[in-house]
């Protein structure tokens, strides 16, 4: 949407595992038709992702020193979880006839929930210059979730860094057996194993959302609230009891490239009104007052380098009790389709042509 960063909200998301956690390393995943019988020297079918080489990882697993591997959580894994929850929230709020969120698995050309990336690919096929659809048109016609997380047609607003390597106390290997769908019993020779992390591990991930609109922070607030309450599992094997995590937010900051003319939390629509009109940003929504949010300038950051930075007076508040998340959630409530004006419902290809 924009190359210069005019505003940015950032925070550290601290995750505490409350059960086994498995984010599979693609280098060790076996094909479905591959032989599953193993001897005692074999490694598990699924291993938690690490930054070690494949040979090092195999050696540590065989030596029963897997806890010494540099396990980490990729930013893309958390990004997918957050997007999935945001889609769920949008589908619950919007009527079926007026969707505000696409479906990444929808391939029906006549459907209003056709994935935004595929949507613009098909829309461009009838143009003389298929790849020259203006960025402002893509953003304006994208669904509420794709405006935050992006699609194959447009980069998103959200940036999530990989976690630092975790200090792992202990790993555990869990045995499973595949089910024969015909008999309903165990399938012969279909034993498989997962090497996962036990409960009680902490990991920290840096999250940034740049050039945001206020309603986007409101939708993110609902997603983070659900994570904070343990409703959003992370990783694979959820149906087997994996992935239970509890989240908390630390080091919340809001930055502007230059000091805002208003003492309010401002989105891109308020910072650049002309740009907002071209990109179809929502306007006319109430902007939370910085002072009312109990936010103060962060004097520890050089203004000449980073512009102006604000931080909350009370650090590390819960999403439920934090004034900024509460205020942004109210803006989202005013913006979603139950209101008379706000986020537009999606249009089919036929309506856009």
Helices and strands as residue ranges (DSSP letters): E 7-17, G 26-28, E 46-47, H 54-62, G 66-68, H 75-93, H 116-125, H 135-141, H 144-149, E 158-160, E 171-179, E 186-197, E 202-210, H 214-228, G 238-240, E 245-256, H 268-271, H 273-279, E 295-297, H 303-306, E 308-312, H 323-335, H 349-352
